[in-house]
Amino acid sequence: MSAIAEQPDGPTEVIQVLFALHPGFDLLDVTGPLEILHTARHNPADPATVAFKVTIAAGEQAVTSAQGVTIKADCDFEDAHDELKDFDVLVIPGGGTEPILRNTGDEAEPMALIKAFAKVQEGDPSRERTLLTICTGSLFAAQAGILAGLAATTHPDYYTRFENLCKEASLAHAGDRTDVMEERYVVNNARFDLGENWDENPFILAKRPIEGRRKSIARKGSNAWMESNRRRESFARRGAQKLGGLRVITSGGVTTGLDASLYLVAALVSHESAIEVARFVQYTWQKGVVVESIDV
């Protein structure tokens, strides 16, 4: 049961999160977002109101990071596919991406899981789901072909590689191009308007994207689902968006995963909760940009 779609007065159920780990993943890409989500509470004043529950999926019973730390998986990818409809958020870390991208097609993991998650959303837009990639994890999303017509970012050292993957995927799948942006994180399919005053909007940068790159047609947050999800027509509106309204968040280098995860807390729980998490972990939340799907 989605905590998001079923709670008219704001969520009280635990939001289900699936981390998909591959050999050689970057440890901070996982532990940073994990710390943010673990700390979040629906009511910051009540420790019992846990906001997120995390499940780890991998190809083997245990998977080792680039830094040599081994994490035990809760399930394998086959089970993850079987239970994918039960998850609200899919997180894809980066690190060690090249061997997978070079030696496997877009049907290998985690690309197959990413594509399946998008299909689940397209088949059931009544539930609000999010794909979050950290650092070079966005390269997997690019090769999976789901970033066509969206804006996205990745680690700055991989912009060219990322753009090439997006172009190849677009040609292979006859899709639209991907707008690669130089931001800490980029959010697509934000569905609700929080106003036009950039200085007061907690979900956006107080600056426009770098000159020479496509201007975003909207930079708005999305925590108004607490009001709008009570209206049946919001489901139809979501389903009419790309990927069935799947919220797609891509982030840059490893520390930007903290920023994107704080945005996720703000969007799915509350801005108050995100601010409290940032205070607790003593981290200064640096904002990215929020855009609508780009029609090209």
C-alpha positions in Angstrom: 0.0 0.0 0.0 1.5 3.3 -1.0 2.0 5.7 1.9 1.7 8.5 -0.7 -1.5 7.7 -2.5 -3.6 6.6 0.5 -3.0 9.2 3.2 -5.2 12.3 2.6 -3.9 14.1 5.7 -0.2 13.4 4.9 1.6 10.1 5.0 1.9 8.0 8.2 2.9 4.7 6.6 6.4 3.7 5.8 7.6 4.6 2.3 9.3 1.5 0.7 12.7 2.1 -0.8 14.7 -0.4 -2.9 18.5 0.1 -3.3 19.9 -1.9 -6.3 23.6 -2.6 -5.8 26.1 -3.7 -8.4 29.8 -4.9 -7.9 32.1 -2.0 -7.4 29.4 0.5 -6.4 30.6 3.6 -4.6 30.0 3.2 -0.9 29.0 6.9 -0.2 26.4 6.7 -3.0 24.6 4.2 -0.8 25.5 5.2 2.8 24.8 8.9 2.3 21.2 8.6 1.0 20.7 5.7 3.4 21.6 7.9 6.4 19.2 10.7 5.2 16.3 8.3 4.7 17.0 6.4 7.9 16.9 9.7 9.9 13.7 11.1 8.3 10.5 11.0 10.4 6.9 11.9 9.4 6.8 13.9 12.6 10.2 15.2 13.4 9.2 15.4 17.1 8.2 11.8 17.2 11.0 9.2 16.8 8.3 6.4 16.3 7.1 7.9 13.0 9.7 6.3 10.7 9.3 7.6 7.2 11.3 5.1 5.1 12.1 1.4 5.0 15.1 0.3 2.9 15.6 -3.1 1.1 18.9 -4.0 -0.5 18.8 -6.0 -3.8 21.9 -7.4 -5.6 22.9 -10.1 -8.0 24.5 -12.1 -5.2 23.9 -12.6 -1.5 26.6 -10.0 -0.8 28.1 -7.3 -2.9 31.4 -5.4 -2.5 31.9 -1.7 -3.0 34.8 0.0 -4.8 36.1 0.8 -1.3 36.2 -2.9 -0.3 33.2 -2.9 2.0 30.8 -5.8 1.6 27.0 -5.3 2.1 24.6 -8.2 2.5 21.6 -8.1 0.2 18.0 -8.6 1.4 17.0 -10.1 -1.9 18.3 -10.9 -5.3 17.3 -9.2 -8.5 14.8 -11.9 -9.5 12.9 -11.4 -6.2 13.2 -7.6 -6.6 11.5 -7.8 -10.0 8.7 -10.0 -8.5 8.1 -7.4 -5.7 8.8 -4.2 -7.6 5.2 -3.0 -7.5 5.5 -2.8 -3.7 8.3 -0.1 -3.8 7.8 3.6 -3.9 11.4 4.5 -4.6 14.2 2.8 -6.5 17.8 4.1 -5.8 20.6 3.3 -8.2 24.2 4.2 -7.0 27.1 4.9 -9.2 30.7 3.7 -9.2 32.2 0.8 -11.2 29.7 1.4 -14.0 32.0 1.0 -17.0 32.5 -2.8 -17.0 28.7 -3.3 -16.8 28.0 -0.7 -19.5 30.7 -2.1 -21.9 30.0 -5.8 -21.4 26.2 -6.0 -21.1 23.2 -4.7 -22.9 20.3 -2.7 -21.6 18.5 -5.9 -20.4 21.2 -6.6 -17.8 21.0 -5.4 -14.2 20.5 -2.8 -13.0 19.2 -1.5 -16.4 16.5 -4.2 -16.5 15.3 -3.3 -13.1 15.1 0.4 -14.0 13.1 -0.3 -17.1 10.8 -2.6 -15.2 10.2 0.0 -12.5 9.2 2.6 -15.1 6.8 0.1 -16.7 5.2 -0.5 -13.3 4.6 3.2 -12.9 3.2 3.5 -16.4 0.8 0.6 -15.6 -0.3 2.1 -12.3 0.0 5.9 -12.2 -2.2 6.1 -9.1 0.9 5.4 -7.0 3.6 8.0 -6.8 7.0 6.4 -7.5 10.5 7.8 -7.7 13.7 6.7 -9.5 16.8 8.2 -7.8 20.2 7.8 -9.4 23.4 8.9 -7.6 26.5 10.0 -9.4 27.3 7.8 -12.3 24.2 5.6 -11.6 22.5 7.9 -14.1 24.6 6.2 -16.8 22.6 3.0 -16.2 19.3 5.0 -16.5 20.7 6.5 -19.8 21.6 3.1 -21.3 18.2 1.7 -20.2 16.6 4.4 -22.4 14.3 6.0 -19.9 15.8 9.5 -19.9 14.6 10.4 -23.4 12.7 13.7 -23.2 13.9 14.4 -19.7 16.5 16.6 -18.1 19.3 14.9 -16.2 22.8 15.2 -14.7 25.7 13.0 -13.6 29.2 13.3 -12.2 30.9 16.2 -13.9 33.8 14.0 -15.2 31.2 11.9 -17.1 29.1 14.5 -18.9 30.5 13.5 -22.3 30.1 9.8 -21.6 26.6 10.5 -20.3 25.6 12.6 -23.4 26.8 9.8 -25.7 24.9 7.1 -23.9 21.7 9.3 -24.0 22.2 9.9 -27.7 22.7 6.2 -28.4 19.7 5.2 -26.4 17.6 7.9 -28.1 18.6 6.6 -31.6 18.0 2.9 -30.5 14.6 3.5 -29.1 13.5 6.3 -31.5 13.1 8.6 -28.5 13.6 12.3 -27.7 16.9 13.6 -26.6 18.0 14.1 -23.0 18.9 17.6 -21.8 22.1 17.2 -19.8 22.3 19.9 -17.1 25.2 20.9 -14.9 23.4 20.9 -11.6 23.7 19.1 -8.2 20.5 17.3 -8.9 17.7 17.5 -11.5 14.1 16.4 -10.8 11.7 15.5 -13.6 7.9 15.1 -13.4 7.3 17.5 -10.5 3.6 17.8 -10.7 2.5 20.7 -8.6 3.2 24.4 -8.5 4.7 25.9 -5.3 4.8 29.4 -6.7 7.0 31.6 -8.7 9.1 33.3 -6.0 12.4 31.6 -6.3 13.8 33.0 -3.1 10.9 31.4 -1.1 10.7 28.2 -3.0 12.6 25.5 -0.9 13.0 23.1 -3.9 14.9 25.2 -6.4 18.2 27.1 -6.9 18.1 30.8 -6.8 19.8 30.9 -10.2 19.0 29.7 -13.7 20.8 26.8 -15.4 24.2 27.4 -16.9 24.1 29.5 -20.0 24.2 27.5 -23.2 22.1 24.7 -21.8 18.4 24.4 -22.3 16.3 26.6 -20.0 14.0 24.6 -17.8 10.3 25.3 -18.6 9.4 24.9 -14.9 11.2 24.8 -11.6 8.6 23.8 -9.1 8.4 21.5 -6.2 6.0 18.6 -5.7 5.0 18.3 -2.0 1.5 19.5 -2.7 0.5 15.9 -3.4 -0.8 15.9 0.2 -3.6 18.1 -1.1 -3.8 17.1 -4.7 -3.7 13.3 -4.4 -7.2 13.4 -2.9 -8.5 14.5 -6.3 -9.1 11.7 -8.8 -8.0 13.8 -11.7 -4.5 14.1 -10.3 -4.0 10.4 -11.2 -5.0 11.1 -14.8 -2.6 14.1 -14.9 0.2 12.0 -13.6 -0.5 9.2 -16.1 -0.3 11.6 -19.0 3.3 12.5 -18.2 6.3 10.7 -19.5 6.9 7.3 -17.8 3.4 7.5 -16.2 4.6 10.4 -14.1 7.5 8.5 -12.6 9.6 11.1 -10.7 13.1 10.8 -12.0 15.9 12.4 -10.0 19.5 12.3 -11.1 22.3 13.7 -9.1 26.0 14.6 -9.7 29.0 13.6 -7.7 28.7 11.5 -4.5 27.9 14.2 -2.0 25.0 15.5 -4.2 23.3 12.2 -3.3 22.7 13.8 0.1 21.1 16.9 -1.5 18.9 14.8 -3.7 17.9 12.6 -0.8 16.9 15.6 1.2 14.8 16.8 -1.7 13.1 13.3 -1.7 12.3 13.6 2.0 10.9 17.1 1.4 8.7 15.9 -1.5 7.5 12.6 0.0 7.3 13.5 3.7 7.6 17.3 4.4 10.0 20.2 4.0 10.0 20.4 7.8 11.3 16.8 8.0 14.1 17.5 5.5 15.3 20.5 7.3 15.4 18.6 10.6 17.3 15.7 8.9 19.9 18.2 7.5 20.2 19.8 11.0 20.7 16.4 12.7 23.4 15.2 10.3 25.0 18.7 10.3 24.8 19.0 6.5 24.0 22.1 4.5 21.4 21.2 1.9 22.4 22.6 -1.5 19.5 22.8 -3.9 19.3 21.5 -7.4 16.6 22.2 -10.1 13.2 20.9 -10.6 11.8 20.7 -14.2 8.9 19.3 -16.0 9.4 16.8 -18.8 10.8 18.5 -21.8 8.8 18.3 -25.1 11.3 18.3 -27.9 
